[in-house]
């Protein structure tokens, strides 16, 4: 990261929580605005983090679930939300979706 010096860094599969987050990730001077999404139940798996130099206008963890969503959509959104797989940050000119979807494997 030092060579490229990005304004925003998106991390997936961070596999930590507030209590197990590495100490050097708790205070990043180059990225004063950090946002983390962790699984609600299973600790130490999944999770995403968005590190920003500029403060976003808004930050949302997970998908909003609406009354008009189908049951299938609600199930999908709950899964993402409970597993800490999505952070949406809104900036002046764009939205950034930092998401991590579980790999799907089939048996041969």
Secondary structure as the mmCIF struct_conf table of DSSP 4:
data_model
#
loop_
_struct_conf.conf_type_id
_struct_conf.id
_struct_conf.beg_label_comp_id
_struct_conf.beg_label_asym_id
_struct_conf.beg_label_seq_id
_struct_conf.end_label_comp_id
_struct_conf.end_label_asym_id
_struct_conf.end_label_seq_id
TURN_TY1_P TURN_TY1_P1 UNK A 2 UNK A 4
BEND BEND1 UNK A 7 UNK A 7
STRN STRN1 UNK A 8 UNK A 12
TURN_TY1_P TURN_TY1_P2 UNK A 18 UNK A 20
BEND BEND2 UNK A 21 UNK A 21
HELX_RH_3T_P HELX_RH_3T_P1 UNK A 23 UNK A 25
TURN_TY1_P TURN_TY1_P3 UNK A 26 UNK A 26
TURN_TY1_P TURN_TY1_P4 UNK A 29 UNK A 30
STRN STRN2 UNK A 33 UNK A 37
BEND BEND3 UNK A 40 UNK A 42
TURN_TY1_P TURN_TY1_P5 UNK A 43 UNK A 44
BEND BEND4 UNK A 45 UNK A 45
STRN STRN3 UNK A 48 UNK A 52
BEND BEND5 UNK A 53 UNK A 54
BEND BEND6 UNK A 57 UNK A 57
STRN STRN4 UNK A 58 UNK A 61
BEND BEND7 UNK A 62 UNK A 62
TURN_TY1_P TURN_TY1_P6 UNK A 67 UNK A 68
BEND BEND8 UNK A 69 UNK A 69
HELX_RH_AL_P HELX_RH_AL_P1 UNK A 71 UNK A 82
TURN_TY1_P TURN_TY1_P7 UNK A 83 UNK A 84
STRN STRN5 UNK A 86 UNK A 90
BEND BEND9 UNK A 92 UNK A 93
STRN STRN6 UNK A 95 UNK A 99
#
